[in-house]
Amino acid sequence: MRKVMIAANWKMNTTPREAQTLVSQLLPALDGITGVEVLLCPPFISTVVVSELIKNSGVRLGAQNTYFEDKGAFTGEISPAMLAGMCQYVLLGHSERRGLFGESNQIVNRKIKAAAKHALNPVLCVGESLEDNDAGRTEDVLGAQLRQSLEGISIAEARGLVVAYEPIWAIGTGRAAGGAQANVTIGMLRRTLAGIFDEATAASVRILYGGSANGANIAEFVSQPEIDGALVGGASLKADEFVSMVKQASTAKG
Ligand code: PGA
């Protein structure tokens, strides 16, 4: 059984003080909710304070990015060696990293390998543009993103992998994909993973939906058989709404 994950991507929001406030609102409200792994991905600068706050809870910590070298003259970058031990996960290949910062599948691939070396589980984000979707190229685009990003990754390394399917046209637009539609696409991603690795690995990898997921639509996604949770942007900054999403996810699989 794949454990449902609800992951918060705070993006470039919250000062360290605001992050602290948000976590202190979330923790008591999340306490006692079972069957869901909650992951918080704050900005790098709040990683230390958040890791201290959550250390006695079941909440997991993720980074929003990492570089692929361990150390050296890479001004402004953060390495997986620095995150290891504090974070359990790292988001890689988010469409904002790909689109705004020029990250190719080859760069994402190097980052996945570097993360795996430091026991950081990658949350590999893939997604198609509206243009690709309209032109019927979704399967090709997503297949290429998965295959190229995961090239040379062993089955052992893939065990901790999480994939997030985030159609670019649904991110931050209020225009979420439909649950049934996302389920079909995620099923296709799982078959692609089976081709890259094997059936057992594909069956064990969690695949999340992301893109305008919120308190009103989360149940529609998590109740689908192929969808193992959500990567949540905007709605994760509101404590009440995020907690409601985690609660709904804890019962949505029935
Ligand atoms: P959104 O962002 O929930 O604000 O659409 C999701 C994401 O980019 O991970």
Boltz pocket constraint, residues with backbone or C-beta under 6 A from the ligand:
constraints:
  - pocket:
      binder: B
      contacts: [[A, 9], [A, 166], [A, 170], [A, 171], [A, 172], [A, 173], [A, 174], [A, 210], [A, 211], [A, 212], [A, 213], [A, 231], [A, 232], [A, 233], [A, 234], [A, 235]]
      max_distance: 6.0
